[in-house]
């Protein structure tokens, strides 16, 4: 049987490298598995974890998906102008230009919900747009981290953690002219983004999930006295099956699970198929067990370390060298798999995270199950760079 990774390289051999490759067969299987794990709750697609518009839009046409979660207000405006009518911006924005763009069109105002976690964000909107502006839809980012005494487990995001803090901000939004509070978001990074690497981690995740069920329900009920909530969002690729059964949630979010980068290899509750790759050309053979590739230093964000490095996956038995790692313009790989490589051959790698790979590439090749390749632009290839 021919290895699927070899098929991907064969199907794209006529295209120039560095080359992003999406295995559409695996992508569809991953999308179906996300829907299964969501248990009937609609999934909002996290665009930062894809950054290829054709992929986002094709996934949204599948049952079980609805709406996009964006990472930049400029991106939100762009997608709304392209016809997306359900856009939740997951992070507060202080972009004055983008706020003016948002307020300039009724269709954008109806489609886009912006994220806030303090009255500072409301003040900034008022200062930028002034009196008499149209109403802006907002969602409160509620900190979903687990706090055990002085220990904080989860992402450092919103200062709003307790029920009292959420109610205080909800009341402030409700009393402020020009804002419509329509949503709550609870992103459980300590569950969704942490592989099940040990019994201690699994225990932490169970305890966090139990704490969140109670706190989330109380926050939703309390904030609901001050707003007509359309959106109660939670979850990520790694936690759909954990949080999906909570009846207070109206939707979940996932994105990374579509491409399944290496950081999602170590979860106990699901096993996505790798769907996002990039290919590099061999340009040197400095030794019998070494091949040097052009480019390749596509390091993922997060805590600096080996987990954020790309992983050579085809041919097998290749690894980055400890001395050089993945380089700016050359990446040596060592191992038994290097022996059969010649100058001009190609090596397939996986990124540690999902959409970040696409920030380095203008196009990706999407390969169907039958080996047919089609080239589509990334955000960058469409001339859009949002940070």
FENWO-V812321 format. One record per residue. N is the residue number from 1. RES is the residue in one letter. PSI is psi in radians with two decimals (* if undefined). NEAR is the number of other ideal C-beta (glycine too) atoms within 12 Angstrom. Layout:
BEGIN
((N RES PSI NEAR) (N RES PSI NEAR))
END
This chain:
BEGIN
((1 X 2.36 5) (2 X 2.29 12) (3 X 2.38 16) (4 X -0.60 26) (5 X -0.64 32) (6 X -0.64 24) (7 X -0.71 27) (8 X -0.73 42) (9 X -0.68 36) (10 X -0.72 24) (11 X -0.37 33) (12 X 0.24 35) (13 X -0.43 23) (14 X -0.09 14) (15 X 2.62 27) (16 X 2.52 19) (17 X 2.72 33) (18 X 2.40 37) (19 X 2.20 39) (20 X 2.45 49) (21 X 2.31 51) (22 X 2.14 49) (23 X 1.75 40) (24 X -0.55 36) (25 X -0.79 25) (26 X -0.65 32) (27 X -0.81 38) (28 X -0.74 26) (29 X -0.71 25) (30 X -0.70 40) (31 X -0.77 38) (32 X -0.66 24) (33 X -0.62 30) (34 X -0.77 46) (35 X -0.75 30) (36 X -0.80 23) (37 X -0.41 33) (38 X -0.27 37) (39 X 0.61 21) (40 X -0.12 18) (41 X 2.30 33) (42 X 2.53 32) (43 X 2.18 45) (44 X 2.35 45) (45 X 2.12 49) (46 X 1.86 45) (47 X -0.51 43) (48 X -0.44 37) (49 X 0.14 47) (50 X -1.10 49) (51 X 0.48 48) (52 X 1.96 44) (53 X -0.68 32) (54 X -0.62 28) (55 X -0.81 41) (56 X -0.83 43) (57 X -0.61 20) (58 X -0.66 22) (59 X -0.69 38) (60 X -0.37 32) (61 X -0.13 15) (62 X 2.55 24) (63 X 2.45 16) (64 X -0.16 28) (65 X 2.49 34) (66 X 2.13 29) (67 X 2.84 38) (68 X 2.60 45) (69 X 1.99 49) (70 X 2.99 47) (71 X -0.02 36) (72 X 2.46 34) (73 X -0.62 39) (74 X -0.71 31) (75 X -0.72 40) (76 X -0.79 43) (77 X -0.76 33) (78 X -0.86 32) (79 X -0.66 38) (80 X -0.70 34) (81 X -0.42 21) (82 X 0.07 25) (83 X -0.06 17) (84 X 2.16 32) (85 X 0.16 21) (86 X 1.54 31) (87 X 2.03 44) (88 X 1.99 46) (89 X 2.10 48) (90 X -0.10 43) (91 X 2.51 32) (92 X 2.61 32) (93 X 2.45 35) (94 X 0.33 22) (95 X 1.91 25) (96 X -0.73 18) (97 X -0.73 17) (98 X -0.61 32) (99 X -0.71 33) (100 X -0.71 22) (101 X -0.74 26) (102 X -0.81 41) (103 X -0.21 29) (104 X -0.31 19) (105 X 2.25 17) (106 X -0.63 14) (107 X -0.64 21) (108 X -0.75 33) (109 X -0.61 30) (110 X -0.52 20) (111 X -0.54 29) (112 X 2.31 47) (113 X 2.16 44) (114 X 2.74 47) (115 X 2.40 42) (116 X 2.68 43) (117 X 0.18 35) (118 X 2.87 26) (119 X -0.29 26) (120 X -0.67 17) (121 X -0.66 35) (122 X -0.75 32) (123 X -0.72 19) (124 X -0.73 23) (125 X -0.80 38) (126 X -0.71 22) (127 X -0.64 15) (128 X -0.75 25) (129 X -0.29 28) (130 X -3.06 15) (131 X 2.72 11) (132 X 0.16 10) (133 X 2.85 21) (134 X 2.85 25) (135 X 2.43 24) (136 X 2.29 40) (137 X 2.32 36) (138 X 2.69 42) (139 X 2.43 48) (140 X 2.24 51) (141 X 1.91 40) (142 X 2.19 42) (143 X 2.09 36) (144 X 0.26 45) (145 X 2.87 33) (146 X 2.21 30) (147 X 2.13 21) (148 X 1.62 15) (149 X -2.21 7) (150 X -0.05 6) (151 X 2.25 13) (152 X 2.06 18) (153 X 1.89 28) (154 X -3.10 32) (155 X 2.61 24) (156 X 1.65 17) (157 X -1.78 27) (158 X 2.55 33) (159 X -0.07 22) (160 X 1.87 36) (161 X -0.79 29) (162 X 2.90 19) (163 X -0.73 25) (164 X -0.73 17) (165 X -0.69 25) (166 X -0.75 42) (167 X -0.70 27) (168 X -0.79 24) (169 X -0.66 39) (170 X -0.73 39) (171 X -0.69 21) (172 X -0.71 28) (173 X -0.78 39) (174 X -0.57 26) (175 X -0.15 16) (176 X 2.08 25) (177 X 2.53 18) (178 X 0.11 25) (179 X 2.48 34) (180 X 1.96 29) (181 X 2.00 36) (182 X -0.13 35) (183 X 2.84 41) (184 X 2.48 49) (185 X 2.38 47) (186 X 1.67 53) (187 X 2.00 41) (188 X 1.27 44) (189 X -0.59 33) (190 X -0.20 36) (191 X -0.91 42) (192 X -0.57 43) (193 X 0.19 40) (194 X 2.05 36) (195 X 2.70 27) (196 X 1.28 26) (197 X -0.21 17) (198 X 2.86 13) (199 X -0.61 11) (200 X -0.71 13) (201 X -0.75 23) (202 X -0.65 22) (203 X -0.78 18) (204 X -0.74 26) (205 X -0.70 35) (206 X -0.75 22) (207 X -0.71 23) (208 X -0.73 36) (209 X -0.72 35) (210 X -0.72 20) (211 X -0.68 27) (212 X -0.65 39) (213 X -0.81 27) (214 X -0.83 17) (215 X -0.71 34) (216 X -0.76 36) (217 X -0.72 23) (218 X -0.70 23) (219 X -0.79 41) (220 X -0.78 35) (221 X -0.71 22) (222 X -0.85 28) (223 X -0.52 40) (224 X -0.28 27) (225 X -0.22 18) (226 X -0.06 27) (227 X 2.69 33) (228 X 1.75 17) (229 X 2.11 34) (230 X -0.49 21) (231 X 2.17 41) (232 X 1.81 38) (233 X 2.50 45) (234 X 3.01 47) (235 X 2.97 45) (236 X -3.13 45) (237 X -0.72 49) (238 X -0.03 42) (239 X 0.15 45) (240 X -0.80 45) (241 X -0.24 31) (242 X -0.78 38) (243 X -0.22 40) (244 X -0.38 36) (245 X -0.02 20) (246 X 2.06 33) (247 X -0.23 17) (248 X -0.25 30) (249 X 2.41 38) (250 X -0.27 34) (251 X 2.82 39) (252 X 3.02 46) (253 X 2.48 49) (254 X 2.68 52) (255 X -0.88 48) (256 X -0.54 44) (257 X -0.24 52) (258 X -0.82 46) (259 X -0.46 49) (260 X 1.17 39) (261 X 3.09 45) (262 X -0.45 32) (263 X -0.20 39) (264 X 0.35 43) (265 X -0.31 24) (266 X 0.64 23) (267 X 2.51 32) (268 X -0.52 21) (269 X -0.11 27) (270 X 2.77 32) (271 X 1.48 19) (272 X 2.73 38) (273 X 2.30 31) (274 X 2.22 38) (275 X -0.30 42) (276 X 2.22 53) (277 X 2.93 48) (278 X 2.62 48) (279 X 2.44 46) (280 X 2.62 44) (281 X 2.52 32) (282 X 2.18 34) (283 X -0.22 28) (284 X 2.73 23) (285 X 1.43 22) (286 X -0.33 20) (287 X 2.94 16) (288 X -0.57 14) (289 X 0.34 21) (290 X 2.43 28) (291 X 2.44 40) (292 X 2.23 32) (293 X 2.61 44) (294 X 2.30 30) (295 X -2.79 28) (296 X -0.20 43) (297 X 1.07 27) (298 X 1.38 39) (299 X 2.45 29) (300 X 2.76 32) (301 X 2.94 24) (302 X -2.97 20) (303 X 2.20 13) (304 X 2.23 12) (305 X -3.13 13) (306 X -0.50 19) (307 X -0.31 25) (308 X 0.01 24) (309 X 2.66 32) (310 X 2.85 41) (311 X 2.06 36) (312 X 2.29 38) (313 X -0.25 35) (314 X 2.26 34) (315 X 2.82 28) (316 X 2.95 21) (317 X 0.84 19) (318 X 2.60 36) (319 X 2.71 29) (320 X 2.66 35) (321 X 2.52 26) (322 X -0.51 12) (323 X -0.56 11) (324 X -0.50 22) (325 X -2.60 26) (326 X 2.18 39) (327 X 2.95 25) (328 X -0.88 15) (329 X -0.03 18) (330 X 2.49 26) (331 X 1.83 39) (332 X 2.44 35) (333 X 2.47 47) (334 X 2.61 29) (335 X 3.09 25) (336 X -0.54 17) (337 X -0.32 25) (338 X -0.37 31) (339 X -0.63 20) (340 X 0.00 19) (341 X 2.46 37) (342 X 2.83 16) (343 X 2.26 15) (344 X -0.29 17) (345 X 3.03 31) (346 X 2.52 38) (347 X 2.47 49) (348 X 2.36 46) (349 X 2.74 44) (350 X 2.48 43) (351 X 2.76 47) (352 X -0.52 37) (353 X 3.08 37) (354 X -1.40 46) (355 X -0.30 44) (356 X -0.57 35) (357 X -0.65 44) (358 X -0.28 44) (359 X -0.29 31) (360 X -0.06 33) (361 X 2.50 37) (362 X -0.41 25) (363 X 2.77 31) (364 X 2.64 45) (365 X 2.15 40) (366 X 2.15 36) (367 X 2.11 38) (368 X 3.03 21) (369 X -0.55 20) (370 X 0.04 11) (371 X 0.09 23) (372 X 2.28 17) (373 X 2.40 29) (374 X 2.48 23) (375 X 2.28 25) (376 X 2.68 29) (377 X 2.59 23) (378 X 3.08 36) (379 X -0.84 40) (380 X -0.69 24) (381 X -0.39 23) (382 X 0.16 23) (383 X 0.40 12) (384 X 2.05 28) (385 X 2.02 19) (386 X 0.09 29) (387 X * 21))
END
